[in-house]
Amino acid sequence: MNKHYSRESILEVAGGDEDFASVVVAAFLEEIPPDLASLEEAVSNDNKELTYQFAHKMKPNIEMFGINIMKDIKSIEAWTDTSKSVSSIEATVDKVVTTLNAVFEELKEDF
């Protein structure tokens, strides 16, 4: 089964050290779920400044874990510079939420 993240990317960051990889994963699972919830809330409140901050903050972790939603995160960031309504970005946010929730479950199983 294909994972939503790259184990190889995590191990590369951890220098091949499985124990350190587990620490990196634990930090990710502690930090990203609340950030994701805050991102969702900021979007639903049409708070573009806060939306940008949370999307931008999550980018390095998403990249480090090889999660294939960087284009969507950049789309969310770009939306914050527009006058477009929340409905124009909801599908993208839903995709990011669904993907990251799958990653959280996979990481809990794998580490």
C-alpha positions in Angstrom: 0.0 0.0 0.0 1.3 3.4 -0.9 1.9 5.8 2.0 1.0 9.5 2.0 4.5 10.3 3.3 8.1 9.2 2.4 9.8 7.0 5.0 13.0 7.5 3.1 12.7 11.3 3.5 12.3 10.9 7.3 15.2 8.5 7.5 17.4 10.9 5.4 16.6 13.8 7.8 17.4 11.5 10.7 20.7 10.3 9.2 19.4 6.8 9.0 18.9 6.6 12.7 15.6 4.9 13.4 15.4 6.1 17.0 16.0 9.7 15.9 13.4 9.2 13.1 10.9 8.2 15.8 11.7 11.5 17.7 11.2 13.5 14.5 7.8 11.7 13.9 6.7 12.3 17.5 7.5 16.0 17.1 5.5 16.2 13.8 2.5 14.4 15.4 2.6 16.8 18.3 3.0 20.0 16.3 1.1 19.6 13.0 -2.4 18.4 14.1 -3.0 21.6 16.2 -1.6 23.7 13.4 -3.9 22.0 10.9 -6.9 22.6 13.1 -5.9 26.3 13.4 -5.5 26.5 9.6 -9.0 25.1 9.1 -10.4 27.6 11.7 -8.6 30.5 10.1 -9.9 29.6 6.7 -13.5 29.2 8.0 -13.3 32.6 9.6 -11.9 34.1 6.4 -8.8 35.2 8.4 -6.3 35.3 5.6 -3.4 36.6 7.6 -3.6 33.7 10.1 -4.3 31.2 7.3 -1.0 32.3 5.6 0.9 32.0 8.9 -0.2 28.4 9.5 0.2 27.3 5.9 3.6 28.8 5.8 4.6 27.3 9.2 3.6 23.7 8.0 5.5 23.8 4.7 9.0 22.7 6.0 7.5 19.7 7.8 5.4 18.7 4.8 8.4 18.9 2.6 10.6 17.0 5.0 8.1 14.2 5.3 7.7 14.0 1.5 4.0 14.6 1.6 2.7 15.4 -1.8 0.5 18.5 -1.0 3.1 21.3 -1.4 1.2 22.6 -4.4 -2.0 22.8 -2.3 -0.3 24.5 0.6 1.1 27.1 -1.9 -2.4 27.5 -3.4 -3.7 28.2 0.1 -0.9 30.8 0.7 -1.7 32.4 -2.7 -5.4 32.6 -1.8 -4.5 34.8 1.2 -3.3 37.5 -1.2 -6.6 37.6 -3.1 -10.1 38.8 -2.5 -11.6 35.4 -3.3 -14.2 33.9 -1.0 -13.6 31.0 1.4 -15.6 28.7 -1.0 -12.9 29.1 -3.6 -10.3 27.4 -1.4 -12.4 25.0 0.6 -11.7 22.0 -1.7 -8.0 22.5 -1.5 -8.1 22.8 2.3 -10.2 19.7 2.5 -7.6 17.8 0.4 -4.8 19.0 2.7 -6.8 18.0 5.8 -7.7 14.6 4.4 -4.1 13.9 3.3 -2.5 15.0 6.6 -5.1 13.0 8.7 -4.1 9.9 6.7 -0.4 10.7 7.3 -1.0 11.0 11.0 -2.6 7.5 11.1 0.1 6.0 9.0 2.9 7.5 11.1 1.2 6.2 14.3 1.1 2.7 12.8 4.7 2.8 11.4 6.5 4.5 14.3 
